[in-house]
C-alpha cells in the first residue's frame, strides 16, 4: 500500500518539478496572469495535502552541513521532494550532497531567504509550516487579487509588502527589481493604489505628528540634544524656528510646532524620495541605513517603503527626460533640494501577497507579517480550495507524517471582469515615514 501511495506522490511531484522548471523570469510576479498562476499553485498544493502533506523536519537539521549523513538528511530530502524542490530521482540516500544543497537553495529562493544551501533558523521554520497553512496563504492571496481592481498599464510599479520587494514593469516585462524595507507590524504599510508623480532630491523630512509624539518627545526627555544632533529644527507659526531648550519636554503632550529634518545624507529619507500622493501619506524613499537591506527580515519602517537602489528606480521613472542616473547623482551632490515632476504619472500598487506562483513557475511564500491571512490556516474567505478526494487509510508505521486537512470547501473560479470588487482587508493605517 505504501509503495502504491509513494508512486502517486512521486508522479505528482514530477509534474510539480516540471512546472517549476518553466523559465519566464522577465514576467512580473504581480501582473494580469498572477491570479491564474496562483490558482494552479493552489490546486497543486491541494494534491499535496490530500496525500498527507510533508513531514516535520527536526530541529537537529539546522546543524546539518554539506557532506552530513544520517536519518535527518533523509527526512530533509523527503520534505524537499514533496514540495517539488528535490527531484524524486535524488530521493534515495542520506548524504547532504550537491543535489541537496541545490534543492535547499531552491526552497530558500521560493521563500525569500538568502540562498545559502544550508538549513538555518529561518529555513527550518519555513520547512515546518504545514501545507494547510500554505493552502490558506494561496487562498487569501487569490481573494485579495480578485477584488483589487488594479489596472495593469504599460508602465507600473508594485510593492509586495510581505515580500518586502519592488518591481518596475514595462510592457509586461520586469525592468527593475529592488529589495525594500516596509512597515513593522505595529506601524504597518498600507495596501493601496496611487500614482507616482514626482521625484524629490535632497528632500526635507517633515516628521508626522504621530512620530513626534511616539518617538521624538520621549527621545528629547532622555537626550536633550537629540533634535540638534539629528539635523532637525522645530518650526512654529510662519515657519519661525523655535529653540528646543525653550520647550518643556517633560509635560509636552500636544506640540505647538512641527519638526523638520534638514536635507543631507543622514536624513531619514536619505537623499531621494519618490512621491505618490495618497490618503495614507506614505511614499518610497532612500535610507541612510543601507545595511538593513542585507537582512532576510525587512520590516523596520514606520509605514513607508525604503528602496534599495532607489536612484536607479528614479532614473527608470524619469526615462525619456534629461534626468539620467548620472544627472540625478550630480544634482544630489549639490546638496540642494530639487523637485522633478514626471512627464506622465506612473501607477503604483502596494499589495499583500503571502502565497503566489511567479512567472518562473516557482510557488512563492512569505510570512503573514501583519496577520491579514486567517489564523491557524483556517480559510474563511469567499475563495476556498476544494477538498481533495478521500485517500485510503494507511497504517501509521507505513505513512509519512500527516497534518489535519482543511474543512470541506469549494474550489475557486476565475473572476468575471464585470464582477463587483470584493472589499480588500486593509492593515492599520501606517504612519507617513520611518524614523530610522
C-alpha positions in Angstrom: 0.0 0.0 0.0 2.8 2.4 0.9 4.6 1.8 -2.4 1.5 2.5 -4.4 0.9 5.7 -2.4 4.5 6.7 -2.8 4.3 6.2 -6.6 1.3 8.6 -6.6 3.2 11.2 -4.7 6.3 10.8 -7.0 4.1 11.2 -10.1 2.5 14.4 -8.7 5.9 15.7 -7.7 7.4 15.0 -11.1 4.6 17.2 -12.6 5.3 19.9 -10.0 9.0 19.9 -10.7 8.3 20.2 -14.5 6.1 23.2 -13.7 8.8 24.8 -11.7 11.3 24.4 -14.5 9.5 26.8 -16.8 11.5 29.9 -17.3 9.8 33.2 -17.9 11.9 35.2 -15.5 11.2 38.6 -17.1 7.4 38.5 -16.4 6.3 40.3 -13.2 5.3 38.3 -10.1 2.3 40.7 -9.9 0.6 41.1 -13.2 -2.5 40.1 -15.2 -1.6 36.4 -15.1 -0.8 36.2 -11.4 -4.4 35.1 -10.5 -4.3 32.2 -13.0 -0.8 31.0 -11.9 -1.7 31.2 -8.2 -4.8 29.2 -8.8 -2.6 26.5 -10.4 -0.4 26.5 -7.3 -3.5 26.1 -5.1 -4.6 23.0 -7.0 -1.1 21.5 -6.8 -0.9 22.1 -3.0 -4.4 20.6 -2.6 -3.0 17.4 -4.1 0.0 17.5 -1.7 -2.4 18.0 1.2 -4.6 15.2 0.0 -1.6 12.8 0.0 -0.6 13.6 3.6 1.4 16.8 3.3 5.0 16.8 4.2 6.9 15.6 7.3 8.2 17.9 10.0 12.0 18.4 9.9 13.6 18.0 13.3 15.4 20.9 14.8 18.7 19.0 14.6 18.6 19.6 10.8 19.7 23.1 11.5 23.1 21.7 12.4 23.4 19.8 9.1 26.2 20.8 6.7 27.3 19.6 3.3 28.5 16.0 3.5 26.5 15.4 6.6 24.9 11.9 6.7 22.1 10.2 8.5 18.3 9.9 9.0 17.8 13.7 9.4 19.3 14.2 5.9 16.9 11.5 4.6 13.9 13.2 6.2 15.0 16.6 4.8 15.3 15.1 1.4 11.8 13.7 1.7 10.4 17.1 2.7 12.1 18.8 -0.2 10.9 16.2 -2.6 7.3 16.5 -1.5 7.3 20.3 -2.2 8.9 19.8 -5.6 12.3 21.3 -4.6 14.2 17.9 -5.0 13.8 15.5 -7.9 12.3 12.1 -6.9 15.3 10.6 -8.6 17.5 12.1 -5.9 15.5 10.8 -3.0 17.5 7.6 -2.2 20.4 8.1 0.2 21.1 10.1 3.3 24.0 12.3 2.3 23.8 16.1 2.2 25.4 16.3 -1.2 25.4 18.9 -4.0 21.9 17.9 -5.1 20.5 18.6 -1.6 22.4 21.9 -1.5 20.7 22.9 -4.8 17.3 21.8 -3.5 17.7 23.8 -0.3 18.7 26.9 -2.3 15.6 26.5 -4.5 13.5 26.2 -1.4 15.1 29.4 0.1 14.6 31.3 -3.2 10.9 30.4 -3.1 10.6 31.7 0.5 12.6 35.0 0.1 15.5 33.7 2.1 19.3 34.0 1.4 20.3 31.2 -0.9 23.0 29.6 1.4 22.1 26.0 0.8 22.2 25.2 4.5 19.3 24.9 6.9 19.4 27.8 9.2 16.7 29.0 11.7 14.5 30.8 9.2 14.8 28.0 6.6 13.8 25.4 9.3 10.9 27.5 10.3 9.6 27.7 6.7 10.2 24.0 6.1 7.9 23.2 9.0 4.9 25.3 8.0 2.1 22.8 7.3 0.7 22.5 3.8 -2.7 23.5 5.1 -1.4 27.0 6.1 0.3 27.2 2.7 -3.1 26.5 1.1 -4.6 29.2 3.2 -2.0 31.7 2.1 -2.6 30.9 -1.6 -6.4 31.2 -1.0 -6.1 34.5 0.9 -3.9 35.9 -1.9 -6.4 34.9 -4.5 -9.2 36.6 -2.6 -7.2 39.9 -2.5 -6.2 39.6 -6.2 -9.8 39.0 -7.1 -11.1 42.3 -5.8 -8.1 44.7 -6.0 -9.2 46.3 -9.4 -5.7 47.4 -10.3 -5.3 48.4 -14.0 -2.1 46.9 -15.4 -0.9 49.8 -17.6 2.1 49.8 -19.9 4.3 51.0 -17.1 3.6 50.4 -13.4 5.4 49.8 -10.1 4.4 47.2 -7.4 5.5 46.9 -3.8 4.7 43.5 -2.3 4.6 44.2 1.4 5.1 40.6 2.8 7.8 40.1 0.2 9.5 43.4 1.1 10.3 43.8 -2.6 9.6 46.1 -5.6 9.1 45.5 -9.3 9.1 48.2 -12.0 7.3 46.8 -15.0 7.1 48.0 -18.6 5.1 46.2 -21.4 4.6 43.2 -19.2 8.4 42.8 -18.6 10.2 43.5 -15.3 12.7 46.3 -15.8 13.9 46.7 -12.3 13.7 44.5 -9.1 14.6 46.1 -5.7 14.7 44.9 -2.1 12.5 47.0 0.2 12.1 47.7 3.9 8.4 48.1 4.8 6.4 48.8 7.9 6.9 46.8 11.1 3.7 45.2 12.5 2.8 48.0 14.9 3.2 50.6 12.1 2.1 48.6 9.1 2.5 49.6 5.5 -1.0 50.0 3.9 -2.5 48.2 0.9 -3.2 50.9 -1.6 -3.1 52.1 -5.2 -1.8 55.5 -6.2 0.2 57.3 -8.9 3.9 58.3 -8.8 4.0 62.0 -9.7 7.5 63.3 -8.8 11.0 62.6 -7.6 12.4 64.7 -4.8 16.2 65.1 -4.5 17.7 66.1 -1.1 14.3 66.2 0.5 13.2 67.7 3.8 11.5 65.3 6.1 8.5 66.8 7.9 8.1 64.4 10.7 4.5 63.2 11.1 2.9 64.3 14.4 2.3 60.6 15.4 6.1 60.1 15.2 6.8 63.3 17.1 4.6 62.1 19.9 5.7 58.5 19.9 9.4 58.9 19.2 10.8 62.4 19.3 9.3 63.6 22.6 10.4 60.6 24.5 13.9 60.9 22.9 14.1 64.6 23.9 13.3 63.7 27.5 16.3 61.4 27.6 18.6 63.2 25.2 18.1 67.0 25.2 20.5 67.3 22.2 18.6 64.8 20.1 17.0 67.4 17.9 20.3 69.2 17.2 22.4 66.1 16.5 19.7 64.7 14.2 19.9 67.8 12.0 16.3 68.7 12.9 14.5 72.0 13.5 11.4 73.0 15.5 9.2 75.3 13.4 6.2 77.2 14.7 3.8 79.8 13.2 5.0 81.3 9.9 7.9 78.8 10.0 9.7 80.6 12.8 12.4 78.4 14.3 11.9 77.5 18.0 14.8 76.8 20.4 14.4 73.2 21.7 15.7 74.4 25.0 12.7 76.6 25.4 10.2 73.6 25.3 9.0 71.9 28.4 9.5 68.4 27.1 8.6 66.7 30.4 5.0 67.9 30.3 4.5 68.3 26.5 1.5 66.4 25.2 0.3 68.4 22.2 3.1 70.1 20.3 2.6 73.6 19.1 5.2 73.2 16.5 6.3 70.8 13.8 9.6 69.0 13.4 11.6 69.2 10.1 14.8 67.3 9.4 17.1 69.1 7.0 18.4 67.6 3.8 21.6 65.6 3.8 23.0 62.1 3.8 21.7 61.4 7.4 18.2 62.5 6.6 15.7 59.7 7.4 14.5 59.8 3.8 18.1 59.5 2.6 18.8 61.7 -0.4 15.8 60.8 -2.7 12.1 60.5 -2.2 9.5 59.1 -4.7 6.3 60.9 -4.2 2.9 59.2 -4.7 0.1 61.3 -3.2 -2.3 59.1 -1.2 -4.6 59.2 1.8 -2.2 57.2 3.9 0.6 59.8 3.4 3.2 57.1 2.6 5.8 57.0 -0.2 9.0 55.3 -1.3 12.4 56.7 -0.4 16.1 56.2 0.2 17.6 55.5 3.6 21.0 56.2 5.3 20.8 52.7 6.9 21.5 50.6 3.8 22.9 47.7 5.9 19.3 46.7 6.7 18.8 45.5 3.1 21.1 42.6 3.9 18.6 41.1 6.3 16.1 38.4 5.2 13.5 40.0 7.5 13.0 43.6 6.4 10.0 45.0 8.4 11.6 48.0 10.1 9.9 51.2 8.9 7.1 53.3 10.2 4.9 52.6 7.1 6.8 53.9 4.1 8.9 51.8 1.8 12.6 52.2 1.8 14.0 51.0 -1.5 17.5 49.6 -2.2 18.9 51.2 -5.3 16.2 53.9 -5.3 18.2 56.2 -7.6 18.1 53.5 -10.3 14.3 53.3 -9.8 14.1 57.0 -10.1 16.0 57.1 -13.3 13.6 54.5 -14.7 10.7 56.6 -13.7 12.3 59.6 -15.4 13.3 57.8 -18.7 12.9 60.0 -21.7 14.0 63.1 -19.9 17.3 64.7 -19.2 17.3 63.1 -15.8 19.5 60.1 -16.3 21.1 58.4 -13.3 24.4 60.3 -13.7 22.4 63.6 -13.8 20.5 62.6 -10.7 23.7 61.7 -8.9 25.3 65.1 -9.9 22.2 67.0 -8.7 22.2 65.2 -5.4 25.9 66.0 -4.9 25.0 69.7 -5.0 23.1 69.3 -1.7 20.2 71.4 -2.9 16.5 70.5 -2.8 15.1 69.7 -6.2 11.6 68.5 -7.2 11.3 66.8 -10.6 7.8 66.2 -11.9 7.2 63.1 -14.1 6.0 63.8 -17.6 3.4 61.1 -17.1 2.3 59.7 -13.7 3.1 56.0 -13.2 0.6 53.8 -11.4 1.8 52.1 -8.2 0.2 49.3 -6.2 1.1 48.2 -2.7 -0.1 44.7 -2.4 -0.2 42.0 0.2 0.7 38.6 -1.3 1.8 35.9 1.0 1.5 33.0 -1.4 1.6 33.1 -5.2 3.1 31.5 -8.3 5.6 33.6 -10.2 6.3 33.7 -13.9 9.1 31.2 -13.4 6.6 28.7 -12.2 8.0 28.9 -8.7 5.4 28.9 -5.9 6.5 31.7 -3.6 5.6 32.1 0.1 6.2 34.9 2.6 5.3 35.3 6.3 1.9 36.8 7.0 3.7 39.6 8.9 0.5 41.6 9.7 -1.8 38.7 10.4 -4.1 39.5 7.5 -4.4 35.9 6.5 -6.8 34.0 8.8 -5.1 32.4 11.8 -4.2 28.7 12.2 -4.5 28.2 8.5 -8.4 28.1 8.6 -9.9 29.5 5.5 -12.8 31.9 6.0 -12.6 34.0 2.8 -15.1 33.6 -0.1 -12.5 31.9 -2.3 -11.7 28.5 -0.8 -9.7 25.5 -2.0 -11.6 22.3 -2.9 -11.2 19.4 -0.5 -9.2 16.5 -2.1 -10.9 13.2 -2.6 -10.5 10.9 0.5 -7.5 8.6 0.4 -7.3 5.1 1.8 -6.3 4.9 5.5 -2.6 3.9 5.8 -1.1 2.2 8.8 0.8 4.7 11.0 4.1 2.8 10.5 3.8 2.9 6.7 3.0 6.5 6.1 4.9 9.8 6.4 3.9 12.4 8.9 0.5 13.9 8.2 -1.4 17.0 9.2 -5.1 17.7 9.7 -6.8 18.5 6.4 -8.9 21.6 5.8 -12.7 21.5 6.3 -14.9 20.9 3.2 -14.5 23.9 0.9 -15.2 24.9 -2.7 -12.6 25.3 -5.4 -12.3 29.0 -6.6 -13.2 30.2 -10.0 -11.7 32.8 -12.2 -13.4 36.2 -11.5 -15.6 37.8 -14.1 -14.3 41.2 -15.3 -17.7 42.7 -14.6 -18.0 41.4 -11.1 -18.1 44.0 -8.3 -14.9 44.3 -6.4 -14.6 42.4 -3.2 -13.6 44.6 -0.2 -9.9 44.2 0.4 -8.8 43.9 4.0 -6.5 46.8 4.9 -3.9 46.8 7.6 -4.0 49.5 10.2 -3.1 52.8 8.6 0.7 53.2 8.5 2.5 56.4 9.5 3.9 58.5 6.8 7.6 57.5 7.1 10.0 55.6 9.1 12.1 57.1 11.8 15.4 55.5 11.3 
